[in-house]
Amino acid sequence: IWKVISKLIIVVFVHLLAVFGFWVVMKTYYYSRIQLFFTFSIFGSCMMLWRVSFYLALQKFRQKGYNYRNVIVAGYSDVAHDLKVFFKKHPEHGYKFKGFFDDIHKGFDIAGGIKDIARFSIENQVDEIYCCLPHVKYHQVKELVDFADNNLIKIKVLTDFRGVNFKNLTIQRYDHVPIINVSLIPLDGIFNKFIKRVFDILFSLFVIVFILLWFVPL
């Protein structure tokens, strides 16, 4: 819910800046500031109430078994098992676990081997396939990606980063090479860069106007 609210606050704030920018460019200073304040306050509050209400209603709807996606996991490991537990514990996210597919392990949850995924996915209307690395070979992942592209199925890669701070995990691309960045510094964020840039300009102007203006002639 906090992510929904924080994104909405940013959107409303950017829209407010755009309105102010329009005023400056068009020199339309006759608009009421009080009206603007109440407009954005009421507009933002109503939007926030709608988004949060929709989010909570969707959770309840999914808990009752509607609006779900069928998912399977290619490859079996501890992290794959943890993913299955997550699906079972959180029905509000709308995932219905259909089984593991692995060429080595056998058991109750193992629905077949990697080669059986294509047939099973079509017969059971699978929406997402999670490939658990390194328990699925590279050529098998490539075949699954090709199959998924042709059948409108999402492919997601699952690997064990449980010991890493997830808050700082980002994926970057160097040409066609995917890079996982696990250490994010504060200035990597666009908002932080913007704040620093504004501070640099304002502080520099303060020094130039109030200090250098009389200090340089002296």
LUMRO-760751 format. One line per field, with one value per residue (C-alpha): x negated, y negated, z negated; chain; residue number from 0. Coordinates in steps of 0.2 Angstrom, whole numbers. Each point is the difference from the previous one (the first is absolute). Layout:
BEGIN
x <- X  ...
y <- Y  ...
z <- Z  ...
unit <- A  ...
pos <- NUM  ...
This chain:
BEGIN
x <- 0  -14  -8  17  2  -18  1  16  -7  -15  12  11  -15  -7  17  0  -18  7  14  -12  -11  14  5  -18  -1  17  -1  17  -1  18  4  5  -14  13  11  -16  -4  18  1  -16  4  17  -6  -14  10  13  -13  -8  16  5  -17  -1  18  -3  -16  9  15  -11  -9  17  6  -16  1  17  -8  3  -12  -14  -15  -5  -19  -13  -18  -13  -14  1  -10  2  4  13  8  1  8  14  2  2  14  9  -1  5  15  3  -14  10  -12  6  -15  2  -17  -18  -9  -17  -11  -8  11  16  14  18  -2  -10  12  -13  -16  -6  6  18  2  6  14  5  0  12  12  1  -1  -16  -2  -18  -15  -14  -17  -10  -19  -12  12  6  -13  -3  6  16  3  -2  12  13  -2  4  15  6  -1  10  14  1  -7  -12  -17  -8  -17  -2  -17  -6  -3  7  -16  0  9  14  3  -16  3  1  -3  -10  -4  -17  5  7  -8  11  -8  7  -5  1  -8  10  -7  12  -5  5  18  8  9  -16  -10  14  -1  -19  0  13  -11  -16  9  8  -16  -11  12  0  -19  -1  13  -3  -18  -10  10  -10  -14  -7  -2  -9
y <- 0  -12  3  -5  -15  -6  2  -10  -14  -2  0  -14  -10  1  -5  -15  -5  1  -12  -12  1  -4  -15  -7  3  -7  -13  4  -6  -4  18  2  9  5  8  9  6  7  7  10  5  7  7  9  6  7  9  7  7  7  9  7  6  8  8  7  6  9  9  6  5  11  8  6  9  -12  -10  12  6  18  2  14  1  7  8  4  -7  -8  -17  8  8  -17  -7  14  -4  -19  4  11  -13  -15  4  -19  -2  11  15  18  12  15  9  2  7  8  13  6  -1  10  -2  -6  -17  5  0  6  -4  -15  7  2  -19  -4  13  -4  -19  2  12  -9  -18  -5  -19  -1  12  -3  7  4  -2  9  15  -3  0  -15  9  5  -18  -5  13  -5  -19  4  11  -13  -14  10  4  -17  7  -10  7  -6  5  6  1  0  -18  3  -6  -16  -16  0  -19  -3  13  -8  7  -9  4  -3  3  17  5  0  -6  2  -15  4  -15  -16  -17  -14  -11  15  -6  -13  -9  -1  -7  -13  -5  -1  -11  -12  -2  -3  -13  -9  1  -7  -14  -4  -1  -10  -13  -2  3  -1  -16  -10  12  0  -19  -1
z <- 0  -4  18  7  -11  3  19  0  -10  12  15  -8  -5  18  7  -12  6  18  -4  -9  16  11  -10  1  19  4  -14  -6  -18  -2  -6  -18  -11  -12  13  6  -17  -3  17  -2  -18  4  17  -9  -14  11  11  -15  -7  17  2  -17  0  17  -6  -16  10  13  -15  -7  18  2  -17  6  15  14  11  -2  11  1  -3  1  -5  11  -11  -19  -14  -17  7  12  -15  -9  16  -1  -19  5  13  -13  -14  10  11  1  13  12  3  1  -1  12  -4  3  15  -3  9  -17  -14  -2  -12  -3  7  15  14  13  9  9  16  -6  -4  18  0  -18  3  14  -8  -16  7  -10  0  -8  0  -13  5  -15  4  0  0  17  14  11  16  -9  -6  18  6  -13  4  19  -5  -12  13  12  -13  -9  -16  -12  -4  -16  -6  -18  -9  -18  -6  -17  -9  10  -5  13  -3  10  14  18  17  13  18  8  18  0  -16  -16  -16  -17  -11  -19  -7  3  -6  -4  16  11  -3  12  -14  -11  15  3  -18  0  16  -7  -16  10  11  -15  -11  14  3  -18  -1  17  -5  -19  -2  17  5  -13  -3  17  2  -17
unit <- A  A  A  A  A  A  A  A  A  A  A  A  A  A  A  A  A  A  A  A  A  A  A  A  A  A  A  A  A  A  A  A  A  A  A  A  A  A  A  A  A  A  A  A  A  A  A  A  A  A  A  A  A  A  A  A  A  A  A  A  A  A  A  A  A  A  A  A  A  A  A  A  A  A  A  A  A  A  A  A  A  A  A  A  A  A  A  A  A  A  A  A  A  A  A  A  A  A  A  A  A  A  A  A  A  A  A  A  A  A  A  A  A  A  A  A  A  A  A  A  A  A  A  A  A  A  A  A  A  A  A  A  A  A  A  A  A  A  A  A  A  A  A  A  A  A  A  A  A  A  A  A  A  A  A  A  A  A  A  A  A  A  A  A  A  A  A  A  A  A  A  A  A  A  A  A  A  A  A  A  A  A  A  A  A  A  A  A  A  A  A  A  A  A  A  A  A  A  A  A  A  A  A  A  A  A  A  A  A  A  A  A  A  A  A  A  A  A
pos <- 0  1  2  3  4  5  6  7  8  9  10  11  12  13  14  15  16  17  18  19  20  21  22  23  24  25  26  27  28  29  30  31  32  33  34  35  36  37  38  39  40  41  42  43  44  45  46  47  48  49  50  51  52  53  54  55  56  57  58  59  60  61  62  63  64  65  66  67  68  69  70  71  72  73  74  75  76  77  78  79  80  81  82  83  84  85  86  87  88  89  90  91  92  93  94  95  96  97  98  99  100  101  102  103  104  105  106  107  108  109  110  111  112  113  114  115  116  117  118  119  120  121  122  123  124  125  126  127  128  129  130  131  132  133  134  135  136  137  138  139  140  141  142  143  144  145  146  147  148  149  150  151  152  153  154  155  156  157  158  159  160  161  162  163  164  165  166  167  168  169  170  171  172  173  174  175  176  177  178  179  180  181  182  183  184  185  186  187  188  189  190  191  192  193  194  195  196  197  198  199  200  201  202  203  204  205  206  207  208  209  210  211  212  213  214  215  216  217
